[in-house]
Amino acid sequence: MTEPMIEYELTSADLASVRFVISPLSEAVLSLRVVQNPARYPFHQAWVRQLPELRQLPDFGILLSSLTSRGWSPDFLSPIPPAPYACFDDELARVAGTDPEQVQADLAAISSPVRREGAPSVRTATELLSRLVSGLQAYWTAAIEPHWQQFRAVLEADIGYRSRVCARDGLGAMFSGLSDRLSFTPPLVRVEIPGALSRHVVTDGGGLALMPSLFALHTAVPANPAGPPLIVYGARGVATVWEEVSPIPSAALANVLGETRAGLLTRLAEPASSSQLARRLGISVSAVNQHLRALRAVGLLQSTRVGRSVEYRRTALAEEMLKDLASSMPPR
């Protein structure tokens, strides 16, 4: 049987305006799938084990019941950010302003059980929306916000990688690398999503947003065919999110380079910008730039401009040095 196919036909203008976005709100909503069915998400077991008792959070039951048994959520809970990087509070404010009729329509589009399970305690769509917003705020604070900088670093690294693939090999290679369920034959982007309704959407200047996620196993699109063109895909590096890795491989490296520079070098297993590194290390961008220039001057880093930012990566010399250090360390 042929899987349902979602097709986005990109106009010539839209081919040049494919963009990446990071949405903390969407990550929070998608992470509810893990809470709902943790066995399907082995990479996130460390996160699940440290979660507080979520059932005690305000309106968490209503929030969880807005998902279907397959983990689909209503579109209004995940509006597409207008800018590449969104703020959770701003996104939640957009959700709070959703028209109550849209709330009902989006829940009906996915046959969400919240309409049945919430009926005895929620009398109107306005009240339901208020309680969903309350539930999202409490859940974000308890479960996602403490780890958000860590999550965001992985998502940013994924976008940096996809941008490099696109610059080096073209848009087709970038699209085909997002998922084995996604293909690109200009001007059509095709996505296979089991259980979804097949559709053909002409973007007609609306652009196409690509959203990496730590909690998407494959791909997702809005349930409403009239919704803005969006593809959610599983980000690279999910397995590394919960790894406990020392930023300094050995005291010898720190003695030679200093702890900050050694930490920078080991964190550049994937290319990153100075602002990304500053967030990870908790120091200023200007301080990071000073250390990066020093490492580049001795041949341990190289830099490449990607869009408006500059990304740094380890050179072959740095890789060889780290390999030698790792092999010389005594086993634990």
C-alpha positions in Angstrom: 0.0 0.0 0.0 1.3 3.5 -0.9 1.9 5.8 2.0 0.0 9.1 2.1 2.0 11.8 0.4 2.2 15.5 1.3 3.5 17.6 -1.6 4.7 21.1 -1.3 5.1 22.7 -4.8 7.6 25.5 -4.4 7.4 28.5 -6.6 10.6 30.0 -8.0 10.5 32.6 -5.2 10.0 30.0 -2.5 12.9 28.0 -3.7 15.1 30.9 -2.6 13.2 31.4 0.7 13.4 28.0 2.3 14.2 28.8 5.9 15.1 27.0 9.2 13.3 27.9 12.5 13.8 26.8 16.1 10.6 26.8 18.3 10.9 26.2 22.0 7.1 25.9 22.2 6.9 23.3 19.5 9.7 21.3 21.2 7.7 21.4 24.4 4.6 20.1 22.6 6.5 17.5 20.7 8.2 16.3 23.9 4.8 15.3 25.2 5.0 12.4 22.9 7.8 11.1 24.9 5.8 11.5 28.1 2.9 9.8 26.5 4.9 6.8 25.2 8.5 6.8 26.6 9.3 3.3 25.2 9.4 4.7 21.7 12.1 7.2 22.6 15.1 5.3 23.9 17.5 8.3 23.5 15.4 10.3 26.0 15.2 7.8 28.8 17.7 9.9 30.9 15.4 12.9 30.6 12.3 10.9 31.4 13.9 9.5 34.6 14.6 13.0 36.0 11.2 14.5 35.2 9.2 15.7 38.2 5.7 14.2 38.9 4.0 15.8 35.9 0.5 14.8 36.9 0.8 17.3 39.8 1.3 20.2 37.4 -1.6 22.5 36.8 -3.8 21.4 33.9 -1.3 18.8 32.7 -4.0 16.2 32.3 -5.9 18.5 29.9 -2.7 19.3 28.0 -1.7 15.6 27.6 -5.2 14.7 26.5 -5.0 17.3 23.6 -2.8 14.7 21.8 -4.1 11.8 19.9 -3.0 8.2 20.7 -0.4 8.6 17.9 1.0 11.8 19.5 -0.5 14.3 17.0 -1.3 17.7 18.5 -3.6 20.5 17.3 -1.9 23.0 15.0 -2.8 26.1 17.2 -0.4 24.8 19.9 2.6 25.1 17.5 2.5 28.3 15.5 5.4 28.7 13.1 7.8 31.3 14.4 8.1 34.4 12.3 11.8 34.6 12.9 14.5 31.9 13.0 14.7 31.8 16.8 11.6 32.2 18.9 11.1 33.1 22.5 8.8 30.7 24.5 6.9 33.5 26.2 6.2 35.2 22.9 5.0 31.9 21.3 2.8 31.1 24.3 1.2 34.6 24.0 0.4 33.8 20.3 -1.3 30.6 21.4 -3.3 32.5 24.1 -4.7 34.8 21.4 -6.0 31.9 19.2 -9.6 32.3 18.1 -11.8 29.8 20.1 -13.3 28.6 16.8 -9.8 27.8 15.6 -9.2 25.8 18.7 -12.3 23.7 18.1 -11.5 23.3 14.4 -7.9 22.2 15.1 -8.9 19.7 17.7 -11.6 18.3 15.4 -9.0 18.0 12.5 -7.0 15.4 14.5 -10.0 14.0 16.4 -8.3 14.9 19.7 -9.7 13.1 22.7 -9.6 16.4 24.7 -13.0 17.2 23.4 -14.4 14.1 25.1 -12.1 13.8 28.1 -12.2 17.5 28.9 -16.0 17.9 28.4 -17.1 17.4 32.0 -14.6 20.0 33.4 -14.2 22.4 30.4 -17.4 24.1 29.3 -16.1 26.4 26.5 -13.3 26.6 24.0 -12.1 29.8 25.7 -11.8 28.0 29.0 -10.1 25.1 27.3 -7.6 27.4 25.6 -6.8 29.1 28.9 -6.2 25.8 30.6 -4.0 24.5 27.8 -1.9 27.7 28.0 -1.7 27.2 31.8 -0.6 23.6 31.3 2.0 24.5 28.7 3.5 27.2 31.0 3.8 24.8 33.9 5.2 22.0 31.8 7.8 24.2 30.1 9.0 25.5 33.5 9.3 22.0 35.0 10.4 19.8 32.1 12.0 21.8 29.2 13.3 25.1 30.4 16.0 23.6 32.7 17.5 21.9 29.6 16.7 24.4 26.9 20.2 25.7 26.3 21.4 22.2 25.9 18.5 21.4 23.5 19.0 24.6 21.5 22.7 23.9 21.0 22.0 20.6 19.3 19.2 22.2 17.2 21.6 25.0 16.1 24.3 22.5 15.3 21.8 20.6 13.1 20.9 23.8 11.2 24.5 24.7 10.7 25.2 21.2 9.2 22.1 21.4 6.9 23.2 24.9 5.7 26.7 23.6 4.9 25.3 20.7 2.9 23.0 23.1 1.0 25.9 25.4 0.2 28.2 22.6 -0.8 25.9 20.1 -2.6 22.7 22.0 -3.3 19.1 22.2 -2.1 18.3 18.6 -3.2 21.0 17.1 -1.1 19.9 19.1 1.9 16.3 18.0 1.5 17.1 14.3 1.0 19.3 14.3 4.0 16.5 15.4 6.4 14.7 12.1 6.4 14.3 8.9 4.4 10.6 9.9 4.1 11.4 13.1 2.3 12.4 13.7 -1.3 12.9 16.7 -3.5 12.3 16.8 -7.3 12.1 20.5 -8.2 9.7 22.1 -7.7 8.1 19.4 -5.5 9.1 18.5 -1.9 7.4 15.2 -1.0 6.9 13.9 2.5 5.5 10.5 3.5 3.5 10.5 6.7 1.6 7.4 7.6 -2.0 8.2 8.7 -2.0 11.7 7.3 -4.3 12.9 4.5 -2.6 13.2 1.1 -2.4 16.8 -0.2 -0.8 19.0 -2.8 0.0 22.5 -1.6 1.3 25.3 -3.9 3.3 27.5 -1.6 2.7 30.6 -3.8 5.1 32.9 -2.1 4.4 31.5 1.4 7.9 30.0 1.7 8.7 26.7 3.4 9.8 26.5 7.0 12.0 23.6 8.2 12.0 22.9 11.9 14.5 20.5 13.5 13.3 18.7 16.6 14.8 16.5 19.2 11.5 14.8 19.8 10.4 14.0 16.2 11.1 10.4 15.2 10.6 11.0 11.5 8.7 14.0 10.0 5.6 16.0 10.6 3.5 18.7 8.9 0.5 20.8 10.0 -2.7 18.8 10.2 -4.6 21.5 8.5 -3.8 21.5 4.7 -4.5 25.3 4.7 -1.8 25.8 7.4 1.5 27.5 6.6 4.0 25.2 4.8 6.1 23.5 7.4 8.2 20.3 7.7 9.3 19.1 11.2 12.2 16.6 11.0 14.4 14.7 13.5 17.6 16.6 14.3 21.0 15.1 14.1 22.8 14.5 17.4 19.9 13.5 19.5 21.9 10.6 21.0 24.4 13.1 22.3 22.0 15.3 24.2 22.2 13.3 27.4 25.8 12.1 27.1 27.9 13.1 30.1 31.1 14.3 28.3 33.9 16.1 30.1 34.7 19.3 28.2 38.4 18.6 28.8 39.8 15.3 27.6 42.9 15.5 29.8 44.7 17.7 32.2 47.6 17.8 29.8 45.5 19.6 27.2 44.2 22.1 29.7 47.8 22.7 31.0 48.9 23.6 27.5 45.9 25.5 26.2 44.1 26.6 29.4 40.8 25.2 30.5 38.6 27.6 28.4 40.5 26.9 25.2 40.6 23.2 25.8 36.8 23.3 26.5 36.3 25.2 23.2 38.3 22.8 21.2 36.6 19.7 22.6 33.1 21.3 22.0 33.9 21.8 18.4 33.4 18.2 17.4 30.6 19.8 15.4 31.2 23.3 13.8 29.6 26.2 15.8 29.6 29.9 15.9 31.1 32.1 18.7 27.6 33.0 20.0 26.7 29.3 20.2 29.9 28.5 22.1 29.4 31.4 24.4 26.0 30.1 25.5 27.4 26.6 26.1 30.3 27.9 28.2 28.5 30.7 29.9 31.0 33.4 29.0 30.8 36.5 26.8 31.0 36.3 23.0 34.0 38.7 23.0 35.9 36.4 25.3 35.1 33.4 23.1 36.2 35.3 20.0 39.5 36.1 21.6 40.2 32.4 22.4 39.0 31.3 19.0 41.4 33.6 17.3 44.3 32.2 19.3 43.4 28.6 18.5 43.1 29.5 14.8 46.4 31.3 14.8 48.2 28.1 15.8 46.4 26.0 13.3 43.9 24.2 15.5 40.8 25.8 14.1 39.5 27.0 10.7 36.6 29.3 10.1 33.9 29.5 7.4 31.3 32.1 6.9 27.8 30.7 6.8 25.2 33.3 6.1 25.7 36.1 8.5 27.7 34.2 11.0 31.1 32.6 11.1 31.5 29.0 12.1 34.6 27.4 13.6 35.7 23.8 13.2 38.7 21.7 14.2 41.5 21.3 11.8 43.2 17.9 10.9 46.0 19.0 13.3 43.5 19.4 16.2 41.8 16.1 15.4 45.2 14.3 15.4 46.2 15.9 18.7 43.0 15.0 20.4 43.2 11.4 19.0 46.7 11.1 20.4 45.6 12.4 23.8 42.7 10.0 23.9 44.8 7.0 23.1 47.4 7.9 25.7 44.9 8.3 28.5 44.8 5.3 30.9 41.5 3.3 30.8 38.9 4.2 33.5 
